Amino acid sequence: MNKINRALRLPPPVLAGIAVAILKRRLRAFVLRFHAVGLSDRGFFRAVGCRTLDEVLGRKLPPFFFKPDDRDRIIEAVRKSYRGAIITTINDANDVCKHVFDLLGSGRVNLGNPIDWHLDFKSGFRWKPRAYYLGANRYLDVYFKAGKYADVKVPWELSRCQHFVTLGKAYWFTGDEKYAREFAGEVSDWIEKNPVELGVNWACTMDVAIRAVNWLWGYYFFSGSPALSGEFRIKLLKGLFLHGRHIMNHLEFGKIRGNHYLTDIVGLIYLGLLFRESEDGQSWLEKGRAALEEEMRFQVYEDGVDFEGSLSYHRLTAELFLSATILYLKHGLSLPQWYMQRLEGMLEFVMHYTRPDGFAPQTGDNDDGRLQIPADYGDWDRADHRGLLAIGAVLFKRADFKSAAGAFPEEAFWLLGEEGRRKFEQLPAEKIAVTSRAWKDGGYYLMRQDNLYMLVDCLPADTSAPSGHKHNSRLSFELFATDRGFIIDPGAYIYTADKEMRSLFRSTGYHNTIPLTERSRTGLTKTSPLAWGWRLRSR
């Protein structure tokens, strides 16, 4: 009854618009029960400008971060520089083949065979495989109306398929076809169990884009495997093509937008470059290129700080821009000088906010978000952002980035190759001091000398920026001295599974600042004791 009363108070045009949107969504859901979104082989051949299966499969793969033909040379380089990573990769890949995953802090869990792509295995809640979850209201239902402690990010995280890079690397290191069979089996099963637009794994376009990117990573690793039949290759390519059409039709664009829309755009760039000879691919690439520049200007302040008010999301956004930029360069394309300068500014910010112990503070939200995980899939460090600096050192010829990065990690190697590693090693090796600095646009102030470090949160009141990942933390700070953190931010803890705890960790009381609680009758402001966020911690 309350919903009806609120609806009746809305202006008639607004109410009519909502009613039409609901009607369209319900009609679409009804139609999809009988006519699923699909693409015949012949329709796919026409769409990509080919006439036969052999013509499609005979096309040379476009430039990527590595060339499948360079497999032997790349393996030798990895054995020389990252020998320990080979064992780690094989162990992680063997876990994947057993369907053992550690997702979002779950610990190692065996998901069984076949994988249930719609299950939150933590709470036991399962979303309906053929339900229609697209549309703003349904999207919120996925988050908050599933049930107590149900977390949609669990099936979303699994369906990002970021473990395909690990499977591919293990295949290259060992030559064992079981990894190729696992890749093909998972992709085929996913396509069968997740019809286009139906089920929870199509509800968030960002996750659709990340999945497409990681399917592509896998395909480049397994492209030479005899375990991938022609039938499977067409199934995969059609699936990727339908991912591209879905992303284009459901872009997360609006006046208030952030990393979701940027991820959509990066997904379009990957798929546009793959299907560049098709009309759809050209439109995806044109949209991606224009929007990538637009979002660099819109989402990143002139001083290089991402506008979402979270260092972890700054890391994700920088990774998204870097990944798309490197792929552009691999294709002989270029981006404007101002764009490259602002991207360089993003990495300067990473260099400065990285503490003397090499780790980043937890300011704002953190959901372990990545576009791809090229190394340490089972145990990558969420607080270590220095891999970005190693990539930036090569891209911008910055010795200070090299100094702050400390090494050229394996994740940088897979993006830049052995040539990138050589360029990194050729940069000057002298130690460069990182000093105090202010980011007035982004709202951060750093006081730093040697191993004394304090980062202060003074985020701006930017009405064009999304607030979903910011905390109530103005004037909060992190203090690091000698070899440990003394006053730290406790982080985000949880997203959708427990709204009360999420609100608590976002509150002023869980940060290192003074919350205003009430005013006395005399008009004097009373304050609480210094916030709960004041904690001692040694790493």
Secondary structure, 3 states (H helix, E strand, C coil): CHHHHHHHCCCHHHHHHHHHHHHHHHHHHHHHHHCCECCCHHHHHHHCCCCCHHHHHHCCCCCCCCCHHHHHHHHHHHHHHCHHHHHHHHHHHHHHHCCEECCCCCCCEECCCCCCCCECCCCCCECCCCCCCCCHHHHHHHHHCCCCCCCCHHHHHHHCCCCHHHHHHHHHHHCCHHHHHHHHHHHHHHHHHCCECCCHHHCCHHHHHHHHHHHHHHHHHHCCCCCCCHHHHHHHHHHHHHHHHHHHHCCCCCCCCCHHHHHHHHHHHHHHHHCCCCHHHHHHHHHHHHHHHHHHHHHECCCCCECCCCHHHHHHHHHHHHHHHHHHHHCCCCCCHHHHHHHHHHHHHHHHHCCCCCCCCCCCCCCCCCCCCCCCCCCCCCCCCHHHHHHHHHHHCCHHHHHHHCCCCHHHHHHHHHHHHHHHHHCCCCCCCCCCEEECCCCEEEEEECCEEEEEECCCCCCCCCCCCCCCCCCCEEEEECCEEEECCCCCCCCCCCHHHHHHHHCHHHCCCCCEEEECCCCCEEECCCCCCCCCCCC
